[in-house]
Amino acid sequence: MSEYSWPSENGWCQATGAAAAWTETVRSLPVGTPIAGEVIGRQPFGVFLSIDGRPEAVGLARVDRMPRCRELPTVGQLVTGEVVWHAEHNHQVGIVLREWTEHEDLLPGFVERVGQVVTGRVTKIAPIGFFVRIADCVEGLVPLTEPVADFARIIREGQDVSVRIVAVDLEGARVLLSAEGIAQEACPPDQATA
C-alpha cells in the first residue's frame, strides 16, 4: 500500500446526504468541539478522519498545523482533536490533532542560547555538512566550510558531539551550528595535525 491514499481507496464511503446534513454537522460540531475519530486517508497536505458519531462528516487535519518534527498518523490510527474550521464547499470539518496542540516547540528557547556550546547527536551526514539534534524536534546544521578528505572517519551518525549555536532562524525554523575543533577532538592525535 502506498504511503498516501484517499478515503475511498481505504474502503470508506461518506454517508449519503452529507450535503443535506451539513447544517446539522456545523451546528453539532462548532469550532472548539473535541472530537475522536479514525484516520481514513492520508495525503501530503494532511489526513482525513471519520469523526465518531458523525458518519456524514469528514474531518481534515492539515499539515500546516502540524509541528515540524511530527509525522502524519497512519490510516486506521485512532486520534483525538478539536474542530478549528468548516468548509462548506466540500463539507469538511477542519481538525487540529491533540498530539499537535500539546507539543511544545522548543526552538524559540534557543534564540537566547546563541553562542553557547551544547551537546547533541549526529542524525544525518550530507554533502553540505551534518545535522545534529540538540533537543526534541530541534536539529541544526553544521555546514562544511572546507573540504574534509575523510569525513566519515571524523563524524558518524549517532555520535554525540559538542557544537556551538551560531544562529537561530525562527521564521525558517533553522539552526546554524559550528563544530570548531571537532576534527581535532574526533581524530587520533597523529592525524589531527596532518
C-alpha positions in Angstrom: 0.0 0.0 0.0 1.2 3.5 -0.8 2.1 5.9 1.9 -0.7 8.1 0.6 -4.3 7.2 -0.2 -7.7 8.8 -0.4 -10.5 7.7 1.9 -12.3 5.8 -0.9 -9.2 3.8 -1.6 -9.4 2.5 2.0 -13.0 1.3 1.8 -14.5 4.4 3.3 -17.7 5.8 1.8 -19.2 9.0 3.0 -22.8 8.6 4.1 -25.4 9.7 1.6 -26.9 13.0 2.4 -23.7 14.7 3.6 -24.7 17.9 1.8 -28.2 17.8 3.3 -26.8 17.1 6.8 -24.1 19.9 6.5 -26.1 22.5 8.5 -26.6 19.9 11.3 -22.9 18.9 11.2 -21.8 22.5 11.6 -24.3 23.0 14.4 -23.3 19.9 16.3 -19.5 20.3 15.7 -18.9 24.0 16.3 -15.3 25.4 16.5 -13.7 24.2 19.7 -15.6 20.9 19.9 -13.4 18.0 21.0 -13.6 15.0 18.6 -12.3 11.5 18.2 -12.0 9.5 15.0 -10.1 7.2 12.8 -7.7 8.2 10.0 -9.3 7.1 6.7 -7.0 8.8 4.2 -3.5 10.3 4.1 -2.2 12.9 1.7 0.9 15.1 1.7 -1.3 18.0 2.8 -2.9 16.2 5.8 -5.1 13.3 7.0 -8.8 12.7 6.5 -10.8 11.5 9.5 -14.0 9.6 10.0 -15.5 11.5 13.0 -17.0 9.3 15.7 -20.8 9.8 15.9 -21.0 11.8 12.6 -20.9 9.3 9.7 -21.8 12.1 7.2 -18.9 14.3 8.3 -15.3 14.1 7.1 -12.5 15.7 9.1 -9.3 17.1 7.7 -6.2 17.7 9.8 -3.8 19.8 7.6 -0.1 19.7 7.8 0.1 23.5 8.2 -1.0 22.9 11.8 1.5 20.0 12.4 4.7 20.6 14.4 7.6 20.2 12.0 9.1 17.2 13.8 5.9 15.2 13.9 4.6 12.7 11.3 1.2 12.2 9.9 -0.8 9.5 11.6 -1.3 6.3 9.6 -4.6 5.0 8.1 -6.5 3.2 10.7 -5.0 5.1 13.6 -7.4 6.4 16.2 -6.9 10.1 17.0 -8.4 12.9 19.0 -8.5 16.6 18.4 -10.6 19.8 18.1 -12.7 21.4 15.4 -11.0 24.5 14.1 -12.9 25.4 10.9 -15.7 24.3 8.5 -15.5 24.2 4.7 -19.0 24.3 3.2 -17.8 23.9 -0.4 -16.7 20.3 0.2 -18.4 19.6 3.6 -15.2 19.1 5.5 -14.6 19.8 9.2 -11.1 21.1 10.0 -9.4 19.4 12.8 -6.2 20.1 14.8 -5.0 16.9 16.4 -4.4 16.8 20.2 -0.9 15.5 19.9 0.0 18.5 17.7 -1.5 21.1 20.1 0.1 19.5 23.1 3.6 19.6 21.5 5.9 22.3 22.9 8.0 24.0 20.3 11.5 24.3 21.9 13.1 26.2 19.0 12.3 29.7 20.3 14.2 28.9 23.5 17.4 28.5 21.5 17.4 32.2 20.3 18.8 33.2 23.8 21.4 30.4 23.6 23.2 31.7 20.5 27.0 31.4 21.3 26.6 28.6 23.8 28.1 25.2 23.4 25.6 22.3 23.6 25.9 18.5 23.1 23.8 16.8 20.5 23.6 13.6 18.4 24.5 13.5 14.7 21.3 12.5 12.8 22.4 12.8 9.2 25.5 13.4 7.2 25.1 15.2 3.9 27.4 16.7 1.2 26.8 20.2 2.7 27.6 19.2 6.3 26.0 17.2 9.1 22.8 17.6 11.1 22.8 17.5 14.9 19.7 17.0 17.1 20.2 19.4 20.1 16.8 18.9 21.6 13.4 17.2 21.0 12.4 18.3 17.5 15.3 20.8 17.2 18.1 20.0 14.7 20.8 22.2 13.4 23.2 22.1 10.5 27.0 22.1 10.9 28.0 23.2 7.4 31.2 22.1 5.9 33.3 25.2 5.5 36.3 23.5 3.8 36.7 20.1 2.2 37.3 17.2 4.6 39.3 14.4 3.0 37.9 11.6 5.1 34.8 13.0 6.7 33.4 9.5 7.5 36.4 8.9 9.9 35.6 12.1 11.8 31.8 12.1 12.2 29.3 9.2 12.3 25.5 9.1 12.5 24.5 8.5 16.1 27.7 10.1 17.5 27.4 12.6 20.3 29.2 15.9 19.6 29.7 19.3 21.1 28.5 22.2 18.9 28.2 25.9 19.2 24.9 27.6 18.4 25.7 30.2 15.8 22.3 31.4 14.7 18.6 30.6 15.1 16.1 31.5 12.3 12.6 31.1 13.8 10.8 32.0 10.6 12.7 29.5 8.6 12.8 27.0 11.5 16.6 26.6 11.0 19.5 26.4 13.4 23.1 27.0 12.3 25.8 25.3 14.3 29.5 25.2 14.4 31.8 22.4 15.4 35.1 24.3 15.6 37.9 21.9 16.6 35.7 18.8 16.3 38.1 17.3 13.7 40.9 17.5 16.2 38.8 16.0 19.0 37.5 13.1 16.9 40.7 12.2 15.1 43.6 10.3 16.7 46.3 12.8 17.7 48.7 11.8 14.9 46.0 12.5 12.3 44.7 15.8 13.8 47.5 17.9 12.5 48.0 16.1 9.2 
